[in-house]
Amino acid sequence: MERGLEAEAAWAPGHAAVTAAPEERRPAQPVRREHTYAAIDLGTNNCRLLVARPAGDGFRVIDAFSRIVRLGEGLSHSGRLNEGAMGRAIEALGVCAQKMRDRRVDRARLIATEACRAAANGAAFIERVGRETGLELEIVSRETEARLAAAGCVPLIDRRTEGVVLFDIGGGSSELVWLGFEGTGGRRTPAMRGWISLPVGVVTLSERHGGVRVTRRGFEAMVEDVAAMLECFEHKQAIAGQVDRLHMLGTSGTVTTMAGIHLRLPRYDRRRVDGLWMSAGELDSVLEELLGMSFEDRVANACIGPERADLVLAGCAILEAIRRAFPCERLRVADRGLREGLLVEMMEQDGVWRRGDARS
């Protein structure tokens, strides 16, 4: 599935960046009014691009691209990126490179995540990308990935709560971040209290357990697999003790797909999905509906389609394990994440917005 830019989109980050470790910060660049920014997130399953320019106290997206490439296909068995997967990713990155040239991008950060971290030939693949597309990707750490996902979703946090359990279900890993607040009143800003990166995503979990014909017993086996990984999260008990004062915030194809099914969308519509609130009961209902679908039903569903039909229940299993560990009553759906976090951090480093100009 490939998505381009349906319409120009305005985005206000709230000017509340998630605190970063000093070594993660990049030096500020000279402020130039004509800067055009780009962010690429090459994951285990998707290749995504956003191109944006500052606008007021936020930014305006002027171009976008997303394509499922399944870069991590077979990685869990072989330990290497295969030739077909690398070819698909390079083709998609070539489209990104052309869009960046067309838009005259002069400030960019381009990242690769779990597939390239885990693969024995990940670094060699990054070098090949540079030779064939001219794009210089960096393989980021799991901690950086968690922080960027949080930074991209800050505007969707309900500031009336005590914090949020944010998760990003990826293709090869899943990041979980506990965010609280620092400061008081209108100057409360999100701060990371703890995080964990689970070495499992929709691609790896579906390859391990099977994603085409999924029985309820098979689904529970996936949930138990992920639940065991959550046991080592050092903040698990602290979060569980205050879930009634927190909400969940999910950024992934899993939750956006569930939102689309819940809304009965005839075709996916980001404007209706991004920021949607779902109750625990509504999530339960969608899960039951998905478990009752055959593989063919999932393929035919407009919010799933053939490229996600074998992955969606693996994603639901990861979400279910997180929900059982942290049974918050409300979840907010985010169709945003790493790319927006990259753009926010670059623009803040460049002094595009006044420091401390936080929104409530």
Backbone hydrogen bonds, N-H to C=O, Kabsch-Sander energy under -0.5 kcal/mol:
donor,donor_aa,acceptor,acceptor_aa,energy
3,R,66,S,-2.8
6,E,4,G,-0.7
9,A,61,V,-1.1
11,W,59,F,-2.5
16,A,13,P,-0.5
24,E,21,A,-1.8
25,R,21,A,-0.8
25,R,22,P,-0.9
35,H,32,R,-1.9
37,Y,52,A,-2.8
38,A,107,R,-1.8
39,A,50,L,-2.5
40,I,109,R,-1.5
41,D,48,R,-2.3
42,L,40,I,-0.5
42,L,111,I,-2.7
43,G,41,D,-0.8
43,G,46,N,-3.0
47,C,67,R,-2.4
48,R,41,D,-1.9
49,L,65,F,-3.0
50,L,39,A,-2.1
51,V,63,D,-2.7
52,A,37,Y,-2.5
53,R,60,R,-2.1
55,A,58,G,-2.1
58,G,55,A,-2.0
59,F,11,W,-3.3
60,R,53,R,-3.2
61,V,9,A,-3.2
61,V,59,F,-0.5
62,I,51,V,-2.6
63,D,51,V,-1.5
65,F,49,L,-2.0
66,S,3,R,-1.7
67,R,47,C,-2.2
68,I,1,M,-1.3
69,V,45,N,-2.3
69,V,67,R,-0.6
70,R,45,N,-2.3
72,G,44,T,-2.6
73,E,70,R,-1.7
75,L,72,G,-2.1
77,H,74,G,-1.0
78,S,74,G,-2.3
79,G,75,L,-2.6
86,M,82,N,-2.4
87,G,83,E,-2.4
88,R,84,G,-2.1
89,A,85,A,-2.2
90,I,86,M,-2.6
91,E,87,G,-2.2
92,A,88,R,-2.1
93,L,89,A,-2.7
94,G,90,I,-2.0
95,V,91,E,-1.4
96,C,92,A,-2.0
97,A,93,L,-2.7
98,Q,94,G,-1.9
99,K,95,V,-2.2
100,M,96,C,-2.4
101,R,97,A,-2.0
102,D,98,Q,-2.7
103,R,99,K,-2.1
104,R,101,R,-1.1
105,V,100,M,-2.4
106,D,36,T,-1.9
107,R,36,T,-1.4
109,R,38,A,-1.8
111,I,40,I,-2.8
111,I,109,R,-0.5
112,A,138,E,-2.6
113,T,42,L,-2.0
116,C,113,T,-0.6
117,R,113,T,-1.9
118,A,114,E,-2.9
119,A,115,A,-1.9
120,A,79,G,-2.7
122,G,119,A,-1.6
125,F,121,N,-2.1
126,I,122,G,-2.0
127,E,123,A,-1.9
128,R,124,A,-2.0
129,V,125,F,-2.5
130,G,126,I,-1.9
131,R,127,E,-2.0
132,E,128,R,-2.6
133,T,129,V,-2.5
134,G,129,V,-0.7
134,G,130,G,-1.2
135,L,129,V,-0.7
137,L,135,L,-0.9
138,E,110,L,-2.2
140,V,112,A,-2.0
140,V,138,E,-0.7
145,E,141,S,-2.2
146,A,142,R,-2.3
147,R,143,E,-2.4
148,L,144,T,-2.6
149,A,145,E,-2.2
150,A,146,A,-1.9
151,A,147,R,-2.6
152,G,148,L,-2.1
153,C,149,A,-0.8
153,C,150,A,-0.9
154,V,150,A,-0.7
154,V,151,A,-0.6
156,L,153,C,-2.1
157,I,154,V,-1.9
159,R,157,I,-0.9
161,T,158,D,-1.6
162,E,245,R,-2.8
163,G,245,R,-0.5
164,V,179,L,-2.3
165,V,247,H,-2.4
166,L,164,V,-0.7
166,L,177,V,-2.9
167,F,249,L,-2.3
168,D,175,E,-2.6
170,G,168,D,-0.8
170,G,173,S,-1.6
174,S,198,L,-2.1
175,E,168,D,-2.0
176,L,196,I,-2.8
177,V,166,L,-3.4
178,W,194,G,-3.2
179,L,164,V,-2.7
179,L,177,V,-0.6
180,G,191,A,-2.7
182,E,189,T,-2.7
187,R,184,T,-2.0
188,R,185,G,-1.2
189,T,182,E,-2.7
191,A,180,G,-1.9
193,R,178,W,-3.3
194,G,178,W,-1.3
196,I,176,L,-2.3
198,L,174,S,-3.3
198,L,196,I,-0.6
200,V,198,L,-2.2
202,V,170,G,-2.6
203,V,171,G,-1.3
204,T,171,G,-1.6
205,L,201,G,-2.7
206,S,202,V,-1.7
207,E,203,V,-2.1
208,R,204,T,-1.6
209,H,205,L,-2.3
210,G,206,S,-2.5
214,V,212,V,-0.8
215,T,213,R,-0.6
219,F,215,T,-2.5
220,E,216,R,-2.4
221,A,217,R,-1.8
222,M,218,G,-1.7
223,V,219,F,-2.3
224,E,220,E,-2.7
225,D,221,A,-1.8
226,V,222,M,-2.0
227,A,223,V,-2.8
228,A,224,E,-1.9
229,M,225,D,-0.9
230,L,226,V,-1.5
231,E,227,A,-0.8
232,C,229,M,-1.0
233,F,230,L,-1.9
234,E,232,C,-0.6
236,K,233,F,-1.8
239,I,235,H,-2.4
240,A,236,K,-2.4
241,G,237,Q,-1.7
242,Q,239,I,-2.0
243,V,240,A,-0.8
245,R,242,Q,-2.3
246,L,243,V,-1.3
247,H,163,G,-1.1
248,M,330,R,-2.5
249,L,165,V,-2.2
250,G,332,R,-2.3
251,T,167,F,-2.6
252,S,250,G,-0.5
252,S,334,A,-0.6
256,T,252,S,-1.9
257,T,253,G,-2.0
258,M,254,T,-2.2
259,A,255,V,-2.2
260,G,256,T,-2.2
261,I,257,T,-2.2
262,H,258,M,-2.4
263,L,259,A,-2.2
264,R,261,I,-0.9
265,L,260,G,-2.2
272,R,269,D,-1.1
273,V,269,D,-1.3
274,D,270,R,-2.8
275,G,333,V,-3.3
276,L,273,V,-2.4
278,M,331,L,-3.0
280,A,329,E,-1.5
283,L,279,S,-2.1
284,D,280,A,-2.3
285,S,281,G,-2.1
286,V,282,E,-2.0
287,L,283,L,-2.4
288,E,284,D,-2.4
289,E,285,S,-2.0
290,L,286,V,-2.5
291,L,287,L,-2.6
292,G,288,E,-1.3
293,M,290,L,-1.2
298,R,294,S,-2.1
299,V,295,F,-2.3
300,A,296,E,-2.0
301,N,297,D,-1.1
304,I,301,N,-1.6
305,G,298,R,-1.2
305,G,301,N,-1.4
308,R,305,G,-1.0
309,A,305,G,-1.1
311,L,308,R,-1.8
312,V,308,R,-2.1
315,G,311,L,-2.0
316,C,312,V,-2.1
317,A,313,L,-1.9
318,I,314,A,-1.8
319,L,315,G,-2.4
320,E,316,C,-2.8
321,A,317,A,-2.1
322,I,318,I,-1.9
323,R,319,L,-2.8
324,R,320,E,-2.4
325,A,321,A,-1.6
326,F,322,I,-2.3
328,C,326,F,-2.6
331,L,278,M,-2.5
332,R,248,M,-2.6
333,V,276,L,-3.0
334,A,250,G,-2.7
335,D,333,V,-0.5
336,R,334,A,-0.7
341,G,337,G,-2.4
342,L,338,L,-2.5
343,L,339,R,-2.3
344,V,340,E,-2.7
345,E,341,G,-2.3
346,M,342,L,-2.3
347,M,343,L,-2.5
348,E,344,V,-2.5
349,Q,345,E,-2.4
350,D,346,M,-1.6
351,G,348,E,-1.3
352,V,347,M,-2.6
357,D,354,R,-1.6
358,A,356,G,-2.3
359,R,14,G,-1.7
